[in-house]
Amino acid sequence: MSQQNAVEVIDVSKNFGVFQALRSVSFDIQENEFFTMLGPSGCGKTTLLRMMAGFETPDTGSLRLQDRDIVDIPPHKRRVNTVFQSYALFPHMSLEQNVAFGLENLGWDKARIKARVGEMLERVHMDQFAKRKPAQLSGGQRQRVALARALAPEPQVLLLDEPLSALDLKLRQAMRDELRSLQRDTGITFVFVTHDQEEALDMSDRIAVLGSGEVQQIGTPSQIYEEPVNRFVADFVGETNFFDVDVLEANDNKAKVRTPFGQVIEIPAPVDVSRGKATLSIRPEKLNLGDQVQGIDFTAEVRHKHYLGGYTHYVLDAGGTEIRASRRNASREGDTISVGSQVHVGFVQNSARVLAS
Amino acid sequence: MSDTAHTAHASAGASPARRRPLNLAYLGLLPSWLIMGFALLLPILIVAAVSVSTRGAYGGFEWGFDLTGYSQILFNEGWEGEMEFTPQYLIIILRTIVLAALTTLLCLVLAVPVSYFIAQQSSSRKALLVYLVTLPFWMSLILRVYAWMIILGKDGPLPRFLEVFGAPSGLSLMYNDGATLAAMVYTYIPLMVLPVFASIEKLDGTLIEAAHDLYGNRWVTLRRVILPLTAPGIISGAILVFVPALGAVLEPILMGGGKQMMMGSLIQLQFGGGRNWPFGSAIAVMLLVFVMIVLIILALRAARKEAAA
């Protein structure tokens, strides 16, 4: 392997009382990567991040930071910095004092600290507020200072614990771009924790989807979205429709299945799918409605319609199974389907996916 | 309420009706004003008045205006009416201030780790530990000081324990400044623990994590994050310990054996055996003024900090 790993998580388990937070989790995070740990609350993502920072220790297994075991190294000796969810800026210090804190502890000389603090505050557009206290800032501004403070000591890895969750929608969008460009410019490995799948898909080089203390899937955003390996990932990332299907034949990432609507089709499937009962997953936007239908075809009744401007979402009833479909309103006349009517629904074979039940 | 006031106003047709309920509301404060007046202000005024009175021939005092009580703090009147500088009372005052300051410092050094420990416990254990800290208050101070006399006294548990490490037998640790200090720290430490605990508990734990994350070791974290952010609790704890420690009477007499006079026992003596009420009152007023000055300085500093934040 040519590229060095920034972080290696090796067979890590952690229990809190009877609650199993992590069950033998292993993965690598590469150098200069924007890596996201995505999952619902309680999936263990924050516990893993706190282990990398040094605030938790694994019950079993080990963690390596640039080929060095760090389990027994206290937080203040790890070249890792954290952007906390609540920002955790020191309220009694000015912004420049906050940013300088880590550099002073590293023993940098005064002139170098001053230059670095100025540079970092400028980088996050907060240089004109250097003398202010955190209480005088808005949430977005505090976020920027927290970033500057964590990046100033040039950590080997930057840990971000749901840093955008406290911001309003507009600001969150802007901060995504900001974070992404900061990561590219600095070349520092970012490990980002979130429960927001859109954030994860938007910013990450790779995503680890965590569920019930285990890694469910690791891959690029499009792999996670288009090729989920199990029901959990397909369900948690984006919206999807599930149908029960019978697998007649399975081999080589393909499975021949009989749909509830009678057709026998061959569609993509991960390796763990075998003959018998399985689940077919198809995303709402991959269903075609009305006269656009191509590929697999069945009819359904329109139950509800949600007009959202750019898109219209439909809730359909196909022989007792609820289906969600969405259609882009490409032209003004596009929306001719009315509630209560029967429509043709269809999808092309390779846009669906068979998953083990 | 504003509705009924409005209709009453309309029917009466007089404008002052609007203010009347407010005036009545002030009457509700009367009990507190009475308590403040009779229990706090009046005694202070009496002491101040006595301090500028003339000493009675057989104890007590006679009304008048005489500053002898104050001049006696520093000067002694000789046989021929000449004023001689006498440092003996000044020494007592300074010794008292040093003892109170040492008590405050020791209480602080002990209270910070204790409070930190309590703050990290689960909420049910927190409640129990805070209750245990306040437990000594349920017992009479005299009993508690006598307990210390037994612990430190001849054949007491502590000297016996020290004998194991080669201390001479029959050792007594009683009747010295150290014994006084030990009892003082013991007496006043709950007054330090409670406010310090309250401010440490309010402290956001992620700030401590952030300090460690930014390469701060324990000492740096304590000095630059924990102490500055818990300063309000530490200051109120210091006031709560320092002020009563200045006036402590029981501990210096019982534990110190009365060998070393303190301000509290000096004042007491003037109203008893010394039969010099104006002098006793003058020392009391001086003590009061000293404490007020300290408190005003601290309050001004706190206000300035608040304004800066």
Interface residues (C-beta under 8 A of the other chain):
Chain A: A53 G54 F55 P74 P75 H76 K77 V80 N81 T82 F84 S86 A88 L89 F90 P91 H92 F101 G102 N105 L106 K133 A135 R149 A150 P153
Chain B: D204 T206 L207 E209 A210 A211 H212 D213 L214 Y215 G216 N217 V220 R224 V225 P228 L229 A309
